[in-house]
Amino acid sequence: MARLKEREDENRRLKKMYAEEHFKAELVKETLTKNGKAISTPRDGHLGSVE
């Protein structure tokens, strides 16, 4: 039972971390778009500008 609790805690922590990183990526995307630069978001999650 203790291992299940540990796994649930870890899962919660990872979900929170993912949500925070996703939010940061959206902020970067929005900022670049507002500055008039088109960007792409490849599947690996890294942001890159498109000329």
Backbone torsions as a table, in degrees:
resi	resn	phi	psi	omega
1	MET	NA	-36.5	-179.9
2	ALA	-64.8	-37.0	178.8
3	ARG	-65.2	-37.1	177.8
4	LEU	-62.4	-44.2	178.2
5	LYS	-61.4	-42.6	178.0
6	GLU	-61.8	-43.2	179.5
7	ARG	-64.6	-40.4	178.0
8	GLU	-64.1	-41.9	178.2
9	ASP	-63.4	-43.4	179.2
10	GLU	-64.1	-42.6	178.8
11	ASN	-61.0	-43.8	178.4
12	ARG	-61.5	-43.3	179.6
13	ARG	-63.7	-43.5	-179.8
14	LEU	-67.1	-38.9	177.3
15	LYS	-63.1	-41.0	178.4
16	LYS	-64.3	-43.5	179.5
17	MET	-61.6	-44.4	178.3
18	TYR	-60.4	-45.9	-178.9
19	ALA	-61.0	-41.0	179.4
20	GLU	-64.8	-43.8	179.3
21	GLU	-66.1	-39.1	177.8
22	HIS	-63.1	-42.2	178.9
23	PHE	-62.7	-43.9	178.3
24	LYS	-62.6	-41.1	178.7
25	ALA	-63.6	-39.3	177.8
26	GLU	-65.3	-38.0	177.6
27	LEU	-64.0	-43.0	178.4
28	VAL	-62.3	-46.8	-179.7
29	LYS	-59.2	-46.3	-180.0
30	GLU	-63.9	-41.8	-179.9
31	THR	-63.6	-45.6	179.7
32	LEU	-65.4	-38.4	179.2
33	THR	-65.1	-40.8	179.3
34	LYS	-65.9	-28.0	179.6
35	ASN	-84.6	6.9	175.3
36	GLY	82.9	15.2	179.6
37	LYS	-107.3	129.4	175.1
38	ALA	-78.9	141.7	179.1
39	ILE	-131.0	159.1	173.1
40	SER	-118.7	156.5	177.3
41	THR	-127.0	91.1	179.7
42	PRO	-60.9	165.5	-178.0
43	ARG	-59.2	-26.7	-178.2
44	ASP	-77.5	-4.0	175.6
45	GLY	90.8	-6.0	179.1
46	HIS	-82.9	139.1	178.8
47	LEU	-86.9	140.8	177.6
48	GLY	-144.3	146.0	-179.0
49	SER	-83.7	148.9	177.9
50	VAL	-114.3	124.0	-178.1
51	GLU	-93.7	NA	NA
